[in-house]
Amino acid sequence: MYDHQEENWSYEGKNGPEHWAEICEIYQNAAAFPDQSPISLGKQELGSPSEQLSFHYKSAEFTRHFAHFAVHLTPLTPENHLIFRQTRYNLTDIHYHMPSEHTLDHRYSPLEIHLVHRSAADKLLVVGVLCHLPEKPRFAEKQSQEALPREFDPAELLPNGRTGFHYRGSLTTPPTAGPVLWFVFEDIISLKQPLFDALGALKLAKNNRPLQEKNDRPITRFEAKKAGQ
Ligand SMILES: [Zn+2]
């Protein structure tokens, strides 16, 4: 359905996840980072929130394009951002994986949204939101991906429950470099069709990286604060 010629990696076969590190030196070096993502997460790991993440999201215009086996939304302006430990991280990309990459209590969700943020010092912070699809999902045709910039509020992608898991990991697509600060909400949202449309509503071929070793790394709890709270 789509032309993946531009990618030298894939999710199956000889360039699949177990071979990413063999494809080139850049991927090999990235995979040498010990704390890889995704990992399995379990509610028993949660204590009291020890970290706070402040969301400063509002409606903005996003462009859409298909790349790296996913639909990517790119904000036209940099006002959407997070504050973590006094550092600002601007929202730079939104995409989703089908099924989810992280598991919650050993369960995959049908879809996982990634809100990718970057600091001025080029540090990465990704927020993960596990989702159920709309009850009777309507999937888009390819041509709708060429849509003009459209406006939506990324705050609509956040669950009502404000807590989740925080850990140190990596990118989940090559090069799988780290560290990446991960924040995965513990509530699974039910994606409504208009929001799914805003994300592209494309039925993706399986594009989730397999679970990686946790290696006893600490997993803490975070609490999200919305601007004004
Ligand atoms: Zn992702």
Residues whose N, C-alpha, C, O or C-beta is under 5 A from the ligand:
A	BS01	ZN	H114
